[in-house]
Amino acid sequence: MSKDLTVCELFAGVGGFTLGLKKSGWKTVYANQYEPLTKKQHAAECYVHNFPNINFENKDINEVDYKKIPNHTLLVGGFPCQDYSVATSQAKGLQGKKGVLWWNIYEIVKAKKPKYLLLENVDRLLNSPSKQRGRDFAVILACLRDENYSVEWRMINAADYGFPQKRRRVFIFACKNSTKFGKSMNKEQGEEWISKKGFFAKDFPVKVLSFDNRKQNDLFLFSNQSIKEVSDTYSMPFSKSGFMTKEGIFNFSIEPNFKKKKKFLKDILESNVDKRYYINENEIGVPNLFKNKRVYRSKIPKKILKSWSYVKGAKHEIRETQSGHQFNYDEGAIPFPDNLESPSRTMLTSEGLKSPNRISHVIKDPNTKKHRVLTPIECEKLNGFKKNWTKIAAISDSKRYFFMGNALVVGLIEKMGFTLKEIIKNY
């Protein structure tokens, strides 16, 4: 194991980054996972169960002594996409607020100065918040600019690159300008970096549709504006792909160009599934459609299977609030049952067998020809975890679904780990 292949993982969850990087030859020397709103730290328990020998802290990130974190080459983490404005952070403080966890990453970067960063977030980060499009990502770039990093980002849909789930996430790779790779990156300004030379180019090939050259980006980042000024004034969404160097910011419109065999939902299904995951087609019940305290005048089917079909179907109907106000309600359809001959829909934290809902996947089992939801094992497989990764004492099925709804696709991280190994070797 090379001493250069060391990792610090923040907001570790159940260990997706650690697992993917381990598969590609990296060693995690420190990890932190803490859920401030949960009494029982089940995600931390799951992490320790699967990685018992890693230096791990189940501790509020605000209480961690950053200087005592072991030195590492690569800092990784999937951090919440909330509100990164300087003003908001100063107003709320940094004590355990999910919306300001970027600032904890920033402080660790300043304290430990890793050569490389690999971060993951939801794709809306590139154009959030709604009232000041692009500001959050602009703040992140400005922070990394001030610490002398160059940055490449890419919105990746796992299904576009041979994985069995349509899961879109933005990945952010940063390297110190003093590294040989950073120096090489700072010589680039065009699409060749995105399509041939960059961090994501080999494993996630794309066709560049256009170079979205917007001088406003250069003006805000490379004049004398502080991070605070960027937070106050920047408002322009970022493209799905791009990079930042000392020379400016370069945005590109892209489309995936992957020509290898793709995987579908049918490829991860288990056989001999326990009967508790099946829908009792003759059971009587009403779907849970009253979260907003609305009274529905439409006739909701009484049988469970028809209720599932109803909640997932298109709707053009008149509904009525408790106060008696009527309104037109329109909603598009979600496939029912889910198509086995394509990648699955994005898995969310509310997956599972409960009252009929629009979120959970419902399939027609190819063996029994009966309707059922996905099992926790199948959800683990959709994200590339091994069977029963989250099955430990006291963790319910609903928690296991929740973990996978929050997790990343391990195979993507494995590929990125191999890429960074090659960068360190060749540069």
C-alpha positions in Angstrom: 0.0 0.0 0.0 1.5 3.3 -1.1 1.7 5.9 1.6 0.3 8.3 -1.0 -3.0 6.4 -1.3 -4.5 7.6 2.0 -8.0 8.9 2.5 -10.0 10.9 5.0 -13.8 10.4 4.6 -16.3 13.0 6.0 -20.0 12.4 6.4 -19.3 8.8 5.7 -22.8 7.3 6.0 -22.5 3.6 5.6 -19.1 3.8 3.8 -19.7 4.2 0.1 -16.6 6.2 -0.5 -14.4 4.0 1.7 -15.7 0.8 0.0 -15.2 2.1 -3.6 -11.7 3.5 -2.8 -10.7 0.3 -1.0 -11.6 -1.6 -4.1 -9.3 0.6 -6.1 -6.3 0.3 -3.7 -6.8 3.2 -1.3 -6.6 3.1 2.5 -8.9 5.2 4.7 -7.0 6.5 7.7 -9.8 8.5 9.2 -13.6 8.6 8.8 -16.4 10.6 10.6 -20.1 10.0 10.6 -22.6 11.7 12.9 -26.3 12.4 12.6 -27.2 15.2 14.9 -31.0 14.6 14.8 -30.8 10.9 15.6 -30.4 9.4 19.1 -29.2 6.0 17.8 -26.3 6.3 15.4 -27.3 3.4 13.1 -25.2 4.6 10.1 -22.1 4.8 12.2 -22.8 1.3 13.6 -23.1 0.0 10.1 -19.8 1.7 9.1 -17.9 0.2 12.0 -19.5 -3.2 11.4 -18.1 -3.2 7.9 -14.8 -1.4 8.6 -13.9 -2.4 12.2 -10.2 -1.5 11.8 -10.5 2.1 10.5 -9.8 5.1 12.7 -13.5 6.2 13.0 -15.2 8.9 15.0 -19.0 9.0 15.6 -18.7 12.6 16.7 -20.3 16.0 15.7 -17.9 17.4 13.0 -18.0 20.7 14.9 -16.4 19.0 17.9 -13.6 17.3 16.0 -10.0 18.6 16.5 -9.1 19.0 12.9 -5.4 19.1 13.6 -5.6 15.6 15.1 -7.0 14.2 11.9 -4.3 12.1 10.3 -2.5 13.5 7.3 -4.0 12.2 4.0 -3.6 12.5 0.3 -7.3 12.5 -0.6 -10.2 14.1 1.3 -13.7 12.8 0.3 -17.3 13.3 1.4 -20.9 13.5 0.3 -22.1 16.7 2.1 -25.6 18.0 2.2 -26.8 20.6 -0.3 -28.5 23.3 1.7 -27.4 26.9 2.1 -23.8 27.9 1.8 -24.1 31.6 1.9 -21.6 33.4 4.1 -24.3 35.6 5.6 -26.6 32.7 6.5 -23.7 30.8 8.0 -22.7 33.7 10.1 -26.2 34.2 11.3 -26.9 30.6 12.2 -23.4 29.7 13.5 -21.6 26.5 12.7 -22.9 24.3 15.5 -24.2 21.1 13.9 -26.3 22.9 11.2 -26.6 20.7 8.1 -26.8 23.7 5.9 -23.4 24.9 6.8 -21.3 21.8 6.7 -19.4 23.0 3.7 -17.6 25.3 6.1 -16.4 22.4 8.1 -14.9 20.8 5.0 -13.3 24.2 4.2 -11.7 24.4 7.7 -10.4 20.9 7.4 -8.9 21.7 4.0 -7.2 24.7 5.4 -5.9 22.6 8.4 -4.7 19.5 6.6 -4.0 20.8 3.0 -4.7 17.5 1.2 -3.4 17.3 -2.4 -6.7 16.1 -3.7 -10.4 16.4 -2.9 -13.3 14.3 -4.3 -16.7 15.5 -3.2 -20.3 14.4 -4.1 -23.6 16.2 -4.0 -27.0 16.3 -5.6 -27.1 17.8 -9.0 -29.1 20.8 -8.0 -26.0 22.2 -6.3 -25.0 23.6 -9.7 -28.0 26.0 -9.8 -29.0 26.5 -6.1 -30.5 28.3 -4.4 -33.6 29.2 -6.4 -33.4 32.9 -5.6 -29.7 33.3 -6.5 -28.8 30.6 -9.0 -25.4 29.1 -8.8 -24.3 30.9 -5.7 -23.7 27.9 -3.6 -21.3 26.3 -6.0 -19.7 29.6 -6.7 -18.9 29.9 -3.0 -17.4 26.5 -3.0 -15.2 27.3 -6.0 -14.1 30.6 -4.4 -13.1 28.8 -1.2 -11.0 26.3 -3.2 -9.6 29.1 -5.3 -8.3 30.8 -2.1 -6.6 27.6 -1.0 -4.8 27.3 -4.4 -6.8 24.4 -5.9 -8.0 23.8 -9.4 -11.3 22.1 -9.7 -13.2 19.9 -12.3 -16.8 19.0 -11.9 -19.2 16.7 -13.7 -22.8 15.8 -13.3 -22.9 12.0 -13.8 -26.0 9.8 -14.2 -24.8 6.3 -13.1 -27.2 4.7 -15.6 -25.4 6.4 -18.5 -22.3 4.5 -17.7 -23.4 0.9 -17.2 -25.0 0.9 -13.8 -28.5 -0.2 -13.1 -29.9 2.9 -11.5 -30.7 6.4 -12.8 -28.9 8.3 -10.1 -27.7 11.8 -10.9 -25.0 13.4 -8.8 -22.4 16.1 -9.2 -18.9 15.1 -8.4 -16.2 17.7 -7.6 -12.5 16.8 -8.1 -9.9 19.3 -6.8 -6.2 19.2 -6.9 -3.5 21.5 -5.5 -2.1 23.8 -8.2 1.4 22.8 -7.0 0.8 19.2 -8.1 2.0 18.1 -11.5 -1.6 17.3 -12.5 -2.6 20.8 -11.3 0.1 22.4 -13.4 -1.0 20.5 -16.4 -4.7 21.4 -15.8 -3.7 25.1 -15.6 -2.5 25.0 -19.2 -5.9 24.0 -20.5 -8.8 26.2 -21.5 -10.8 24.2 -24.1 -13.0 21.2 -24.4 -10.1 18.8 -24.8 -9.7 18.7 -21.1 -13.3 17.6 -20.7 -13.3 15.0 -23.4 -9.8 13.6 -23.3 -7.4 14.8 -20.6 -9.5 15.6 -17.5 -10.2 13.6 -14.4 -13.5 12.3 -15.6 -12.7 11.9 -19.3 -11.6 8.3 -19.5 -14.3 6.5 -17.5 -17.2 8.8 -18.1 -16.8 9.7 -21.8 -18.9 12.6 -23.2 -19.6 14.5 -26.3 -19.1 18.2 -25.8 -22.0 20.1 -27.3 -20.9 23.6 -26.6 -18.4 25.8 -24.7 -20.5 28.0 -22.4 -18.0 30.8 -22.1 -19.5 33.4 -19.7 -17.1 36.2 -18.7 -19.2 36.9 -15.7 -17.6 33.9 -14.1 -14.1 35.2 -14.6 -15.2 38.6 -13.3 -16.5 37.3 -10.0 -13.8 34.8 -9.3 -10.6 36.3 -10.6 -11.0 40.0 -9.7 -10.5 41.0 -6.1 -13.8 39.7 -4.9 -13.8 38.0 -1.5 -15.7 34.9 -0.7 -18.2 37.1 1.1 -18.6 39.3 -2.0 -19.1 36.1 -4.2 -21.8 35.0 -1.7 -23.6 38.3 -1.9 -23.5 38.9 -5.6 -23.1 35.8 -7.7 -26.2 34.6 -9.6 -25.7 32.3 -12.6 -26.2 28.5 -12.8 -23.2 26.3 -13.8 -23.2 23.8 -16.7 -23.2 20.1 -16.1 -19.4 19.9 -16.7 -16.5 22.3 -16.4 -13.3 23.2 -14.7 -11.7 26.1 -12.8 -8.0 27.0 -13.0 -6.0 30.2 -12.4 -7.0 31.2 -15.9 -10.7 31.2 -15.4 -13.8 29.1 -15.3 -14.8 27.0 -18.3 -18.4 25.6 -18.6 -19.4 22.9 -21.1 -22.7 21.5 -22.2 -22.3 17.7 -22.7 -24.0 14.5 -23.3 -22.8 11.0 -22.4 -21.0 8.9 -25.0 -20.9 5.5 -23.4 -21.0 2.5 -25.8 -20.5 -0.5 -23.6 -23.2 -2.8 -22.3 -25.6 -1.3 -19.8 -27.3 -2.9 -16.8 -31.0 -2.9 -16.1 -33.2 -3.3 -13.0 -33.8 -7.0 -13.9 -30.1 -7.7 -13.4 -30.1 -7.1 -9.7 -33.3 -8.9 -8.7 -33.2 -11.7 -6.1 -35.0 -15.0 -6.4 -37.1 -16.6 -3.6 -38.0 -13.3 -2.1 -39.7 -13.3 1.3 -43.5 -13.0 1.2 -43.4 -9.8 3.3 -42.2 -7.8 0.4 -45.2 -8.8 -1.8 -48.4 -6.7 -2.1 -51.5 -8.6 -1.0 -53.6 -8.0 -4.1 -56.9 -8.7 -2.3 -56.1 -6.7 0.9 -58.4 -3.7 1.6 -56.8 -0.4 2.5 -56.6 3.3 1.6 -53.3 5.0 0.5 -51.8 7.6 2.8 -52.8 10.7 0.8 -53.6 13.0 3.7 -50.2 14.4 4.6 -51.3 17.9 3.7 -54.7 17.5 5.5 -56.5 17.6 2.2 -59.8 15.9 1.7 -60.1 14.1 -1.6 -63.5 13.9 -3.3 -62.3 11.5 -5.9 -63.1 7.8 -5.4 -59.9 6.2 -4.1 -59.7 2.4 -4.8 -60.2 0.2 -1.8 -58.0 -2.7 -2.8 -54.3 -2.2 -2.1 -53.0 -3.1 -5.6 -55.5 -0.7 -7.3 -54.5 2.0 -4.7 -50.8 1.6 -5.8 -51.9 2.0 -9.4 -53.9 5.0 -8.5 -51.2 6.9 -6.7 -48.7 6.2 -9.4 -51.0 7.1 -12.3 -51.7 10.4 -14.0 -54.3 12.6 -12.3 -56.6 15.3 -13.6 -59.1 15.9 -10.9 -60.8 18.3 -8.6 -59.7 18.2 -5.0 -60.9 20.0 -1.9 -59.1 21.3 1.2 -60.5 20.9 4.7 -61.8 24.4 4.5 -63.9 23.5 1.5 -61.7 25.3 -1.2 -61.8 23.3 -4.4 -58.8 23.2 -6.8 -57.7 21.4 -10.0 -55.0 18.9 -9.3 -52.7 17.5 -12.1 -50.0 15.0 -11.8 -48.0 12.9 -14.3 -47.7 9.2 -14.2 -44.9 7.0 -12.8 -44.5 3.6 -14.4 -46.5 0.9 -12.7 -45.1 -1.7 -12.4 -41.5 -0.5 -12.8 -39.9 -1.4 -16.1 -37.4 -4.3 -15.6 -35.8 -3.7 -19.0 -34.2 -0.4 -18.1 -32.2 1.1 -15.2 -34.3 1.7 -12.2 -35.7 5.1 -11.2 -33.6 7.0 -8.6 -33.9 5.3 -5.2 -35.0 7.7 -2.5 -34.9 7.4 1.3 -38.6 6.6 1.6 -38.3 3.4 -0.5 -40.0 0.3 0.8 -43.3 -1.5 1.5 -45.8 0.8 3.3 -49.0 2.5 2.4 -49.3 2.9 -1.4 -47.1 5.8 -2.5 -45.5 7.3 -5.7 -41.9 6.8 -4.5 -41.4 3.1 -3.9 -40.4 0.8 -6.7 -43.1 -1.8 -7.4 -42.1 -4.6 -9.8 -43.9 -7.7 -11.2 -41.6 -10.5 -10.0 -40.5 -12.4 -13.1 -40.6 -15.7 -11.2 -43.9 -15.5 -9.3 -45.6 -13.0 -11.7 -46.9 -11.1 -8.6 -46.3 -7.5 -7.5 -43.8 -6.6 -4.8 -41.5 -3.9 -3.7 -37.7 -4.1 -3.9 -36.0 -5.8 -1.0 -33.2 -4.1 1.1 -30.7 -6.4 -0.6 -31.8 -5.4 -4.1 -31.5 -1.7 -3.0 -28.0 -2.4 -1.8 -27.1 -4.0 -5.1 -28.5 -1.0 -7.0 -25.8 1.1 -5.3 -23.1 -1.5 -5.7 -22.9 -2.7 -2.0 -22.5 -6.4 -1.3 -25.5 -8.4 0.0 -26.7 -7.4 3.5 -24.2 -4.6 3.9 -26.7 -2.8 6.1 -28.1 -5.8 7.9 -26.9 -5.6 11.5 -28.8 -5.9 14.8 -31.4 -3.3 15.6 -31.5 -1.9 12.1 -35.0 -2.1 10.6 -35.8 -2.6 6.9 -37.0 1.1 6.8 -33.6 2.2 8.0 -31.8 0.0 5.4 -33.9 1.6 2.7 -33.1 5.0 4.1 -29.4 4.3 4.0 -29.5 3.3 0.4 -31.6 6.3 -0.5 -28.8 8.5 0.8 -25.9 6.4 -0.5 -23.8 6.8 -3.6 -23.1 4.3 -6.4 -19.9 2.5 -5.2 -18.8 1.6 -8.7 -18.4 5.2 -9.7 -16.1 5.8 -6.8 -14.1 2.7 -7.6 -13.5 4.0 -11.1 -12.5 7.4 -9.8 -10.1 5.8 -7.3 -8.3 4.0 -10.1 -8.1 7.2 -12.1 -6.5 9.1 -9.3 -4.0 6.3 -8.7 -2.9 6.6 -12.3 -2.6 10.4 -11.9 -0.4 10.0 -8.9 1.7 7.3 -10.8 2.0 9.2 -14.0 2.4 12.7 -12.8 
